[in-house]
């Protein structure tokens, strides 16, 4: 069963879900392939009954409703075809289904409309120690940078927190807004990127919401600083340790017409 | 190739695959010192072994070369799933002989 057919089975059974994980990255055109389907589900008895019916169709397994509602993560695999569906009740930075909905929007998967986590929330959910998640974070950074450079989306501190690098900083639309972000942004990750690339550090140091990590980075002696930042793997390791704050009301990338 | 036998995949919950764990919450100077200590340890080991242990960074080469239309993107993903399923079924047949 391919991903489209799995999504159809979930929809046909009336499951309340949001696509997350690598497949959300595929649907957002950041990641080219993910072997399985990860969904976060609403944790209600009624939805668990629907999920059970869908999992029976997809993986030929019949999990108890109590099990569905009792574990944060479950994995079901059809031994005949290898079709795999992973169920989540929560993710890193995404407390539950409702939080996922606030940070998601609809995507047309070859004629099937499904709700999919937005790239910034996906980025936040992939702050783990798993190497594959580091690659996925990088792919999301590249996708958002591409959209910024193509002037396809509105640029704000959430987007820049995910993708600011020297190329993005040099973009004519981005360059003039960085000074103000340095002074005002409450995004620790954007502050850290500004400090790492030495952009408006004179203003950043005056930011009343300056996070401890960019503050320490700016105070670091040059040799240690170079050690941390010069190699891309080191920089990626540092950025992975700084949180992306999703707005309480949720966040959706705003596309330009 | 290092692959688990198909028999290890069972209906129901599979617990064997490692999931990503949240990164520690350390911030500020403590975080930077932790990362610098890791680099120092690695450099000492690399000097002793005479090889570079610096990990490859996730790079642009991991990203698609171009993004193109969503429809073509998803069709390609579906096609890859068909190949994967076919390979799975063939391996299963081979192992059951």
Interface residues (C-beta under 8 A of the other chain):
Chain A: X1 X2 X3 X4 X26 X27 X29 X30 X32 X33 X34 X35 X59 X60 X61 X63 X67 X71 X73 X74 X75 X76 X77 X78 X79 X80 X81 X82 X83 X92 X107 X108 X109 X110 X126 X127 X128 X129 X130 X132 X133 X134 X135 X137 X138 X139 X142 X143 X146 X211 X212 X213 X215 X216 X217 X219 X220 X224 X227 X228 X231 X232 X233 X234 X235 X236 X237 X238 X240 X241 X242
Chain B: X6 X9 X10 X11 X12 X13 X14 X17 X18 X19 X20 X21 X22 X23 X24 X26 X27 X28 X29 X31 X32 X35 X36 X39 X54 X55 X56 X57 X58 X59 X60 X62 X63 X64 X67 X70 X71 X73 X74 X75 X76 X77 X78 X80 X81 X82 X84 X85 X88 X89 X92
